[in-house]
């Protein structure tokens, strides 16, 4: 679960990082507020669209298991991990 949160956070912050690189390439200081005025709303919207698109993509191409789930159990004193049959 933590990995999913961090991946979503990285995807959300990617447009901000790219815009900061763009400001640096244009020789503007990315650490001033004036450089970001008027762009933050678009960056937030773009970040949300990227995160939602990544969730949709993962939902469409994720591996699906079609068998029955067998939970973790003990068999002859050995712990057998859960698996699909």
N, C-alpha and C positions, 0 to 999 in steps of 0.2 A: 504494500500500500504506500509506503514511503517513497519507493521508486516512482510510482505513478504520479505522486504529488510533485516530486522534483522534476520529472520529465515535463509535466504540464507547466510548471513554473519557468523552466528553461525555455520552452516554446513560447510562453507569453512574453518573456523578457527579450527574446531574440530581435524583434523589431526595434526595441529601444537601443540595443547594442549596435545594430546595423546603422541606425540613425546617428549614434554617437561617432561611429567610424566615418560616416558621410560628413559630419561636421568637421571632424579632424582632417579629412581629405580636402575640404573646402577652406582649410586654415581658419576655422572659427573655433572658439573655445567651447567645448561641449559641457563645461562645468559652470556656465553662466545661465541664468534663468531666461535671458532674452533669446538665446539660441533655441530654446524649447517652446517658447510661447507660440500658441497657435497650432502646434504639432502634437501635443500630448493626447488630445482626444482621438486623433487619427491613429496614433500609435497604440492606444488602448484598444480601439476597435479592431485594428489589424491583429494584435496579439490574441484577442478573444476569437477571432475568425480562425487563426492558425491553430489554436488549441482545439476548437470544436471540429475543425477539419481533420485534425490528427485522430480525434476520438472516433469520428465516422470512418476514417480509413482503417483504423485498427479493428473496428467492429465488422467491417466488410471482409477483411483479408485474414483475420485471426483463425488459427487452427481450431477446428471443431471436433470434439469427440462424440461419437454417436452411440457408443455402447453404454451398458449399465455401470454405475459407479460402485466399486467394491471398497468399503472403508478399510482403514488400517485395522489389522487384527493379528492375534497371536496364532501361529500354526506350528505345532510341535516345539513350543518354547522359543520360537524365532518371530520377531516382529516383522510382519509383511506390510510394506507401505501401501497406502490406498492407490487404486489404479482403475482404469476403465477396462471392461471386458468386451 
